[in-house]
Amino acid sequence: MFKIIHVRLEERAVVLRGGLPVRALGPGRHLVFGFHLSTLSWNTGELVFRAPPAVRAILPRDWFGEIELGPRERAIVIEDGRPKVFLRPGVHRFWSVDPSVRVRRFDVTEPLPALTDELRALIPKHEIAEAVVRESERGLLFVQGKLVRVLDPGRHAFWTHPEAEVSVDKLDMRADQDAIVGQELMTRDKVTLRLTLTVEHAVADPILAATTVANVKSAVYLLVQLAARDFVAGATLDELLEGRDAMSRQLMADVAPKALAFGVRVERVGVKDIVLPGEMKTLLNRVIEAEKAAAANIILRREEVLATRQLANTARVMAESPILLRLKELDAMKEIAERIGELRIVVGADNMQSLLPAELLGRGLSAPRGKTGDGTTVE
């Protein structure tokens, strides 16, 4: 009995008689004689194939290739220069009827080749560890849980497998500002207050920061909190209110060396707010009002003393200089005359000397001729 079998150009086939392989068929039309005939066929476009040993023994050796990969090896089947199939450890067979088909082998203990978009889409996600480290970051490369090295900014990719599982953590190197809010503290003089602090810090040593503390931010927070409690417990309320800068300097001196021990650089610690209870605010306001009133009273008394001293000096000068006293009297009369419009002074001959000193009269100054109100002639 004859059977006609058609094999397309992209196919290969094996004729089975009674379930046993007897002949390999390439592309074309084939006339096969026999009973209980059947065929196995493969599409060579699917580059990797499986076949039992008896079937492989029938296939011509120039139709396919074979590669065996160890536990630390991987491979890629390439067709026309493009990666098509990713191969893991084991024995693999692939069609090589197309001369452009080739296999590239990789050792996972060596650096990963440059990843093109085609390779990245082909290699399973669990086979590579890939990370992009930004300019403000540093990457930490872990192999089997052990920190190997620090990665600089850029794109990084590594082979990862059960014998050497790779992971990449990233640390932000930029300065960070944290507020330590609402710390209930008690001063040395037993005054309870709420303190709000600010701390600015940045990672200085990525390895220390990653291996010494579980959380950098929490560690810095705790350091500042404990340092603030120690400082406030040893100071009075007045010292705190008057010396906020001193408190900032003391906290900085206490916290910075301890933070540097786990790879963090503390750049600034500041006191943002000191909140007192309501009754304490009222009491402080009364104290301030009393202090201001006392200061105002002192200033007023000082000014009064100064004014009295100036009056005493003026009186002494006038007592020593009668002319100056008379001039001041005339000047006062002049001011009065300017306000009321006209001022008349009527004096007798005896009173002229009381108006003008004898010294002036003796130097040739004379009063106007005429009669005074009492009939006396003034020469």
Secondary structure, DSSP 8 states (H G I E B T S, - for coil): -EEEEEE-TTEEEEEEETTEEEEEE-SEEEEEE-SSEEEEEEETTS-EE---HHHHHHS-TTSEEEEEE-TTEEEEEEETTEEEEEE-SEEEEEE-SSTT-EEEEEETTS------HHHHHHS-GGGEEEEEE-TTEEEEEEETTEEEEEE-SEEEEEE-BTTB-EEEEEEE-S-EEEEEEEEEEE-TTS-EEEEEEEEEEEES-HHHHHHH-S-HHHHHHHHHHHHHHHHHHTS-HHHHHH-HHHHHHHHHHHHHHHHHTTTEEEEEEEEEEEE--HHHHHHHHHHHHHHHHHHHHHHHHHHHHHHHHHHHHHHHHHHH-HHHHHHHHHHHHHHHHHHHS-------HHHHHHHS-HHHHHTT----SEE-TTS-EE-
